[in-house]
Amino acid sequence: MAACDGTTGSGPIAVSVIGSPSRLGATGDQSSRLLTDALAQGLVRFDAAGQIEPGLAERWIVTDEGMSYIFRLRDARWSDGSEVTAAQVVDRLNRQVRSGALKPFLTAIDEIVVMTPQVIEVRLHRPRPDLLKLFAQPELAIVRRVRPVGTGPMQLVGDAATPLLRPLPDPDTPAGTRGEVRLTAEPASLAVARFVDDRAALVTGGGFADWPLVQAAGVPAPAIRIDPAAGLFGLAIVRRDGFLADAANRAAVAQAIDATAVIGAVAATWTPDDRLLPDRLDSAAPPQAPAWRALTMEQRLAASRASVVAYRQPVRLRIALPQGPGATRLWGQVARALLLIGIVPDRVAAAAPADLRLVDAVAPYDSARWYLATACQPCGDEARAQLEAAREAPTLAERAQRIAAADAALTADIAFIPLARPWRWSLVSPRLRPWALNSRAWHPLNRLLADPT
């Protein structure tokens, strides 16, 4: 029984991640991303504070005015004991660049080549100062293709539905070793109950949809951690026909939705945001604000009602949202706003055909282009052209100008309705002292306990 206790100092650390069962190398859900990050590292990885630290590469330099990244690999072995070669690393990275989940954000890479048995080079078409943050993503972890294994920093013990992860490098370390993790993927309701019952030391992967469960469960306030997550949270206008074919009508929908009321209904301390970009980042201009920002809510609703009346046809819109009590609270406020201006809203499942779809995504790196490209689902011709020009820009200065133009075009086009930044929560035992808030909302499983030395 002591080994099952997630909060005591003995036995594995019991971690509940909200989501479905995990798979090594999978990238679609938080559980699999955490498992992949624990069992397989890339050239670099994120530490507990969301900062870059060495992975397979022990050091690196950036040369040729940002057009070349040269990595020196450390002596490493796969978790089954066989040697890692530079050719294997290059082969895996090239496959990810050509067809992996992060392919749209890796187009600046020209080629990845072996320079010596310990050195590889990443050559770029265009400079990308944020490239290391992409290489730290679990999607770019190096997993051997034949008999898939990684290089740690942890190894899988057994093959259970709730995997036991043990720190490398010593495969003969006995059970109960400091830093072992028992990972359970489960619904938020079970994860929160497990933590409240002192059967888990960490619940991670929480979002807005399940936040009311934490409020209702009586979790001690010091255990609740809210990451300052950077990213997008809002409604993408995914169909541009009928009422939504005209930008003025898309504006009518956007300005009718009171972000303060919508966000406040989920979490009182959640801060609304009506801009696509959280900051200037690598844009040449400050973030663009919507044209109606200076209007009162009454003025916004009146203008929106006038647009609906002028359309002279009934308007019905499908809103795609995830399941969960937080999503239901958000839905109530969005539906109310649309009904007030004469639009009949229908809630549909997150992946169902829809007119507006909720986007809730943490930014993998700090470029304004990621925000704008993610918000373009779809967007107008001018915004798309500026985004493509930013991607192809030969210099950082020209890229910054194109990004600023894309921000202005997207804001005028009303392709996306920003509401806030992503809401990411965890429940953390005091035992896990190294756990730290960060803007990536990323908490590696090998960084949960302090080094006893």
N, C-alpha and C positions, 0 to 999 in steps of 0.2 A: 504493500500500500504506500509506503514511503516513496518508492520510485515513481509512483503515479502522481505525486503531489507536485504541482507546478510552482509552488512558492517557497518550498524549503530549499536549503542549501545543498541537499543531496539529490542524486538522481538527475535524469535529463530535465532540461528546461521545457516545460509544456507550452507550446505555441499554437494558438488557434488563428488561422488565416481565413478570412471571410471569402468564400468562393467554392469552386468545385475541386475534386481531387487533382493532385498535381502530377505533371509529367516532365521528365528531363527534356529540355530543348523546346518545349512548348512555350508560346509567347502570348497567348490570348488572355490569360487570367493571372491574377496576382499570386495565387498559390504556385502555379508552375513557374512563374518568373522568379519567385523566391527560392524555389527548389533548384532551378537552373543556376542562379547566382551562388548558391551554397556549394553546388557540386562541380561547377565549371566556371572558370573566370576568363575574361578577355585579356587583351593587352594591359588594360587598366581596369579599375573597379571603383565603386563608391565606398567610402568609409562610413562610419556611423553618423557623421555630420553632413553627409552628402557631398564631401569633397573627394577629388581624385586621389587615388593611391595606387602604387604598383600592383599589377596582376602578374601575368606571364612576362611582362616587360619589367626588368629591374630599373631601367632608366630610359630616357628618350631625349631627343633634341629636335628643335624645329629650325629648318634652314631654308635658304633660297626664298627669303621674304615670305615665309609662311606657305610655300608650295611643296615642301617636303617634310615629312615626319619620319625620323629614323629611330627605331626601337631596338634596344639590346635585350634579348631574351635571357632570362635566368635559367639555370639548370633546373629543369622541371620534369616530372614524370606523371603519366596518367594515373588515375587512382588504382589501376590494376598493376602498377609497378613498371610498365614499359616506358621507354624514353619518349619525350615530346620533341619533335623536330621542327625546324623553321619551315620546312616545306609543308608539313601538316597544318601549321598555323596559317600560312599564306593561302593554302587551298581552301580552308574553311572560311577565311575572311572574304576571299574572292567570290565564293558561292553566296555569301550573305549580301555582298554588294550587288550581285547580279539579280538575286531573286528573294532576298530575305524581307522580313517585315519592315525594316528601316530603309529599304531601297530608295524610296522617294527623297530621303534626306542625305543620301550618300552619293549623289550624282556628281559632286565635285571631285571624287576620287578617279584618277586616271588609271593607275595600276598599283598593285601591291606585289613586291618582288622580294626574293631572297637575295641578300647581299653577301652574307657569309653564313656559316652554320649557326651563328648566334645572333645575327643582325638581319632585320627586315626593314624595308622602306615603303612608306605609303606616299605615292606621288599624286599631286593634285592638278586638276585643270585650273582651278581657281582657289585663292586662299580661303581657309575656313578656320578661324581662331577657336571655334567651339567644337572641333572635331573630337577632342579627348572625351567630352561628355557623352558623345554618341558611342564611342568605343567602350565606355563604361556600362552601357546598357546590357541587361541579360541577353537581349536578342543577338548580341555580338560576342557572347561567350563561346569559347572554343570547345566544341564537343566532337570527339572522334567519331567518324562516320561508321566504321566497322566496329561492331560490339560497342555501342555508344557509352562512353565514359568521359568524365571531365578531369580537371587537374586540381580539384578542390576549390576552396580551402577546407572542404569537408568531404566525407565519403558516406555513402549509403550503407547502412548495416541491415541486411535482410531486405525484404521486398514487401513490406506490409502496406496496408491501406493508409496507415499513419506512420510514415517513414521515420526511422531513427537515423539522425545525422551525427557523425562523430568527426571531430577535428583531425585533419591530417597533420604530420606525415606518417605517424606510427600506426599502421593497420592492426597491430597486435595490442593496442591500448585496451585495457579491460573495460567492461561496461561500468557505467557510473562515473566515467572521466568527466572532469570539469569542462563545461562547454558543450556537452552533448545536447541535442535538441530533438524533441519528439514533435513532429509537425502534423497538425490535424487541419484539414480543410473542411469547413462546415458552414451552415447558414449563420447569419449574425445572431439570431435568437439563441442558438445553442452556444455560440462562442461567448456571448455576454454572460449567459447563465453559468458556464464553466468558470469564467473569471470570478464572478460573484461568489461561487462556491469554493474558491481557493483551489481549483483544479487546473488552473492555467496561470502562467506568469506573464503572458503577453497575448493580447488580441490585436491583430494588425489587419490592414486592408479595409478599414471602415470608411464609409462614405455617407453622403447626405441621406440616401434612401433609408438607411437603417439607424440613423442618429436618434430618433425618438425612443428606440429600444434602450439606449444607454440612459437617457433621461428617466425612463420609467423603472429601470432596474435598481436604482439606488446605489450606483457605483460611487465609491468615495471620490471626491473631487480631485485629490492629488494624483489619483491613478489615471485620470482622463487627460490625454494629450492631443492637442489639435495642431497639426503641422501647418506652417505658413506656405501652403502649396502654391506653386506657380503653375498657371495653366488657364484653360478655358472652361467656363461653365455658362451655358446659355442655350438658346434655341436656334438651331440652323433651319433656315427656310429651304426645304429640300425639293419643293415643287414650285415652279414659276409659271403656272397657268391659271386660268380663271381669275379670281379676285387677286391672286398673288402675282399675276403677270406684270402688273404695273408697280413701279417703285413707290408711288404715292400710297398705294394700298398696303404694300408691305410696311411702309412707315406707319400707317394707321394701326396695324397690328402691334408693331413694336412699341409705339409710344403709349398705347393703352395699357400695357403691362407694367405695373408698378413694381420695380425690382426690390424696393425696400420692403413692401408688403409680402412679396413672394418669398424672399430669403428669410425675412423675419418670422414667417410662419413655420419655418423648419428649425432655425436656431437663432435665438435672440442676439447672440454675439457675432453672427455671420455678417460681414460687411458687403453691401451690394456694390457693383461696379458696372457702369454703363459704357465702358470703352473696350475695344478689342484688345489693346495692348496694356499691360500692367504698368509699363514704364517705357522710356524711350528705347532702351536696349540698343540694337544696332541700326535703328532708323535714323534718318537725318532730321526728323521733326518730332515734336512731342506727340503723344497719342491723340488721335482725332476723337472728338466728342460728337454725339448725335445732335442734329439741328434743334431738336425739341428740348434740349437739356435745360434751357432757361425758362421754359413754360411751366405753369402750375399744373397739377394733376387734372384739375377741372378743365383747363384749356386744352390739354392733351386729349382728354376723353371727348370733348365737344368736337374737336377736329376729326377725330377718328370716327365718331358717329356720322359726321357729314360725309365722309368718304364711303362708308357702308351704304348710306342712303342713296348717294349718287350712283352707286353701282347698279341699282334698280333690279337686283336679283337676290334671292336668298343666298347667304354665305354660310358654308359649313366647313370647318377645318378639323383635320385629324392631328392630334398631338401625340407623338410617340414618347413614352416614358417607361423607365424601369419599374419593377414591383418594389413594394416597401412602404412603410408608413410615412417616411419623409417625402417620398415621391407623391404620395396621396395628398399630403399637406400642400406641396407645391402645386399640384394639379388644381386643388380647390381655388387657389388664388388666381392662377392663370385662367381657369374656366370662368371665374367671376368677372375678370377684366374683359374677356371677350363677349360674354353675355351682356355686359353693360353697354357695349357699342353695337349690339345687334348681330353678333356672330355666334352661331351655334357650334360649340366645341365638342369633339369626341375624343376620348382617351383610348389609345391603342397601345399594344405591346411595343417594347423598345425596338424590336427588329421588324415590325410590321410596316407595310406601306403607309406613308404619312405625308402630311403637308409641312409640318414642323417636327423636328426631332431633337431631343435633348442631347447636347454634347457635354460630356464631363470628363476632361482629360488633363492629366498633369504633363507639363512641358518636359520633354526629355533633355532639352538644352536651351540656352538663353538667347535665342534669335527671334526677332520680331517676325521673320518670315514664317517660322513654324506656326505662330498664332494665326497669321493671315491665311496661310495655305490650309490649315485645319478648319478655319471658318468658311472657306470657299467650298460649299457643298450643295449646289453650285454657286457661282457668282457671275457678275456681268463680264462682258468682253474686255472692258478697260482694266478691271481688277485682275483678271486672268493674265492679260498681256503684261502688266507691270510685275506680277509675281514671277512669270517666266523670265522676264528681263532681269529681275533681281537674282534669280537662280543662275543665269548665264553671265552675270556682270563680271568683267575681268579684274576689277579692283574693288576693295572694300568701300571706297568713297562712292563709286557709282552704285554699288549694291545698296548702300544706305539711302541714296536718293530714290532708287526704284522702290524700296520698301516703303518709304514715306508716301510715295505716290499711290502704291497699292493700298495702304491704310486709308488714305483719303477716298479712293475709289470704292473700296469695300464699304466704308461707312456711309457714303452717299447712296450706294446701291441697295442698302438694307438687305444684305444676304444673311446676316446673323444678328441675333438679339442677345447681347451680353447681359448677364444677370449678376455674376460675382466671379470669384476665383474658386477653384475646387475646394470642397470641404472634406478633409481627410482626418480621421481620428484613430487613435489606438488606446488600448488600456494596458498600463505598464506597471508591473510590480516594482516596489522600491529596490528589490534585489538586483534589477537590471540597470545598474548605474551608468554604463556607457551609452545607453539608448539616448538619442538626441533628436530634437525637432530639426527639420530641415526642409528646404523649398522643394526638394524632389519627392518628399513623403516616402523615402526609401530607407529601409531599416534591415541591413544584412544580418542573417542569422548567425554569422560567425563573430558578430560584434555586440553580443548581448551581455557578456560578463567582463569585468575588469581583469586585466592580467594580474594574477596573485603576486607576481614579483614586483 
